[in-house]
Amino acid sequence: MRRAILAVIAGGVLVTSAACGDDPKNEDTAAPAVTTPAAASAPEPAASSAAPDFTADNVKVCDRLDKAFNTEFGDFGVALGKMIAYKEAKDTANATKAEKQAATELKALGTQIRKETANAQDPELKAMATASAQRIETSAKDLDFIQDIKTTKDLDRSSQEQFTEWISPVVGYCAVSRAAASPSASASSGVPSEPPASAVPSAS
């Protein structure tokens, strides 16, 4: 089963080489090896190498993330809508307040992503969620993306690419987990090129 999509290989590649001795031996003088019953060791049971299956838990966590995206991105979209309205009305004071509110809502999304995945069983899912949360929190802190939005056209032009960058790590991993849970729907599985429509806030 394929679970990992953005696996990071830590360290290096371990190369194991078995050296075979080619030194000639004197077969006439070499004593044959003797194995006594006492020296014979009992066969050890084969160790299980099966990786843990986190699929079911991943689907539950990803369902919670969907709800978080719908709620938090919705609040973010409302704040952006107010900000755009104030900027178009040349109301600088209220536009600045709305920018800060939008940043607050964006930061809340990062916090919610961390919260919903805090108890996830799959460490890779947690890592992907952390990557998305960090990207979102960085944008909320520097405000560059938010301040560059002055009209609804600006939002339409820049939002899709930015939102994809924010959530693609965790959304992509969730897509693979869901495909593993439902093989019949896996024909088009993989990392999505864009976030779901529900994750794109409206400026209205």
C-alpha positions as semicolon CSV with decimal commas, in nm:
position;residue;x (nm);y (nm);z (nm)
1;M;0,000;0,000;0,000
2;R;0,134;0,338;-0,093
3;R;0,093;0,588;0,190
4;A;0,385;0,825;0,164
5;I;0,399;1,087;-0,109
6;L;0,664;1,325;0,015
7;A;0,897;1,088;0,195
8;V;1,224;1,236;0,320
9;I;1,513;0,993;0,346
10;A;1,724;1,092;0,645
11;G;2,091;1,018;0,648
12;G;2,238;0,826;0,359
13;V;2,200;0,496;0,185
14;L;2,331;0,205;0,379
15;V;2,532;-0,018;0,151
16;T;2,589;-0,368;0,275
17;S;2,858;-0,567;0,107
18;A;2,949;-0,921;0,192
19;A;3,310;-1,006;0,132
20;C;3,378;-1,358;0,015
21;G;3,715;-1,510;0,096
22;D;3,892;-1,656;-0,202
23;D;4,196;-1,778;-0,014
24;P;4,286;-2,137;-0,114
25;K;4,256;-2,396;0,158
26;N;4,440;-2,727;0,201
27;E;4,159;-2,977;0,180
28;D;4,388;-3,263;0,284
29;T;4,471;-3,120;0,626
30;A;4,158;-2,922;0,703
31;A;3,950;-3,088;0,972
32;P;3,581;-3,121;0,888
33;A;3,347;-2,907;1,093
34;V;3,149;-3,104;1,347
35;T;2,809;-2,991;1,462
36;T;2,679;-3,147;1,778
37;P;2,317;-3,143;1,887
38;A;2,412;-2,917;2,178
39;A;2,563;-2,660;1,942
40;A;2,265;-2,652;1,710
41;S;2,049;-2,351;1,780
42;A;1,674;-2,352;1,748
43;P;1,541;-2,147;1,455
44;E;1,424;-1,802;1,559
45;P;1,081;-1,684;1,451
46;A;1,089;-1,441;1,161
47;A;1,051;-1,082;1,272
48;S;0,752;-0,898;1,134
49;S;0,850;-0,617;0,899
50;A;0,499;-0,497;0,817
51;A;0,465;-0,120;0,853
52;P;0,178;0,007;1,067
53;D;-0,134;0,097;0,872
54;F;-0,250;0,449;0,959
55;T;-0,504;0,477;0,677
56;A;-0,823;0,469;0,885
57;D;-0,695;0,725;1,134
58;N;-0,562;0,944;0,853
59;V;-0,906;0,961;0,691
60;K;-1,062;1,070;1,021
61;V;-0,798;1,338;1,071
62;C;-0,835;1,460;0,713
63;D;-1,212;1,485;0,754
64;R;-1,154;1,711;1,054
65;L;-0,912;1,920;0,848
66;D;-1,177;1,965;0,578
67;K;-1,409;2,118;0,835
68;A;-1,130;2,341;0,964
69;F;-1,056;2,462;0,611
70;N;-1,421;2,541;0,547
71;T;-1,458;2,734;0,874
72;E;-1,126;2,914;0,900
73;F;-1,088;2,998;0,531
74;G;-1,445;3,127;0,539
75;D;-1,361;3,368;0,823
76;F;-1,045;3,469;0,639
77;G;-1,246;3,538;0,325
78;V;-1,490;3,760;0,513
79;A;-1,202;3,965;0,654
80;L;-1,048;3,998;0,307
81;G;-1,381;4,113;0,166
82;K;-1,403;4,392;0,422
83;M;-1,043;4,489;0,361
84;I;-1,098;4,517;-0,014
85;A;-1,413;4,725;0,036
86;Y;-1,227;4,968;0,262
87;K;-0,932;4,994;0,024
88;E;-1,158;5,067;-0,271
89;A;-1,333;5,333;-0,061
90;K;-0,994;5,484;0,029
91;D;-1,069;5,424;0,397
92;T;-0,712;5,364;0,503
93;A;-0,772;5,333;0,877
94;N;-1,038;5,065;0,850
95;A;-0,848;4,892;0,569
96;T;-0,550;4,858;0,802
97;K;-0,772;4,712;1,074
98;A;-0,919;4,467;0,826
99;E;-0,569;4,361;0,716
100;K;-0,481;4,277;1,075
101;Q;-0,809;4,089;1,117
102;A;-0,738;3,887;0,803
103;A;-0,392;3,804;0,937
104;T;-0,547;3,695;1,266
105;E;-0,792;3,465;1,086
106;L;-0,510;3,322;0,876
107;K;-0,300;3,253;1,184
108;A;-0,603;3,083;1,341
109;L;-0,611;2,844;1,046
110;G;-0,250;2,744;1,108
111;T;-0,330;2,689;1,475
112;Q;-0,634;2,479;1,388
113;I;-0,435;2,260;1,150
114;R;-0,186;2,187;1,428
115;K;-0,471;2,115;1,671
116;E;-0,656;1,874;1,442
117;T;-0,340;1,673;1,370
118;A;-0,183;1,683;1,718
119;N;-0,301;1,330;1,800
120;A;-0,266;1,184;1,450
121;Q;-0,108;0,838;1,456
122;D;0,084;0,886;1,131
123;P;0,402;1,090;1,185
124;E;0,417;1,169;0,813
125;L;0,069;1,320;0,818
126;K;0,170;1,531;1,117
127;A;0,482;1,644;0,931
128;M;0,281;1,747;0,624
129;A;0,031;1,932;0,845
130;T;0,314;2,113;1,021
131;A;0,458;2,218;0,684
132;S;0,123;2,365;0,578
133;A;0,073;2,538;0,914
134;Q;0,418;2,694;0,897
135;R;0,357;2,832;0,549
136;I;0,027;2,982;0,657
137;E;0,172;3,132;0,975
138;T;0,460;3,287;0,780
139;S;0,215;3,462;0,546
140;A;0,008;3,577;0,842
141;K;0,317;3,726;1,002
142;D;0,473;3,914;0,711
143;L;0,140;4,031;0,561
144;D;0,288;4,065;0,211
145;F;0,020;3,852;0,048
146;I;-0,265;4,029;0,229
147;Q;-0,137;4,382;0,169
148;D;-0,096;4,317;-0,203
149;I;-0,470;4,249;-0,236
150;K;-0,643;4,576;-0,320
151;T;-0,928;4,463;-0,545
152;T;-1,129;4,148;-0,608
153;K;-0,927;4,104;-0,928
154;D;-0,610;4,093;-0,719
155;L;-0,767;3,823;-0,505
156;D;-0,878;3,617;-0,803
157;R;-0,536;3,643;-0,964
158;S;-0,322;3,553;-0,665
159;S;-0,540;3,347;-0,435
160;Q;-0,539;3,010;-0,610
161;E;-0,161;2,988;-0,636
162;Q;-0,108;3,111;-0,280
163;F;-0,368;2,882;-0,124
164;T;-0,224;2,586;-0,311
165;E;0,121;2,665;-0,177
166;W;-0,015;2,686;0,177
167;I;-0,210;2,363;0,198
168;S;-0,070;2,138;-0,075
169;P;0,150;1,933;0,166
170;V;-0,133;1,817;0,391
171;V;-0,406;1,814;0,123
172;G;-0,187;1,603;-0,102
173;Y;-0,114;1,355;0,176
174;C;-0,483;1,333;0,261
175;A;-0,564;1,259;-0,104
176;V;-0,328;0,962;-0,101
177;S;-0,465;0,834;0,230
178;R;-0,820;0,851;0,101
179;A;-0,720;0,674;-0,219
180;A;-0,568;0,396;-0,010
181;A;-0,887;0,370;0,194
182;S;-1,101;0,354;-0,123
183;P;-0,897;0,181;-0,396
184;S;-1,184;0,203;-0,643
185;A;-1,152;0,583;-0,635
186;S;-0,775;0,587;-0,668
187;A;-0,754;0,617;-1,047
188;S;-0,704;0,991;-1,025
189;S;-0,529;0,997;-0,689
190;G;-0,213;1,189;-0,622
191;V;-0,113;1,534;-0,511
192;P;-0,380;1,776;-0,628
193;S;-0,263;2,071;-0,835
194;E;-0,494;2,302;-0,645
195;P;-0,690;2,306;-0,319
196;P;-1,057;2,207;-0,313
197;A;-1,303;2,480;-0,405
198;S;-1,425;2,491;-0,046
199;A;-1,079;2,601;0,063
200;V;-1,080;2,915;-0,152
201;P;-1,233;3,206;0,040
202;S;-1,473;3,443;-0,120
203;A;-1,420;3,814;-0,100
204;S;-1,792;3,879;-0,083
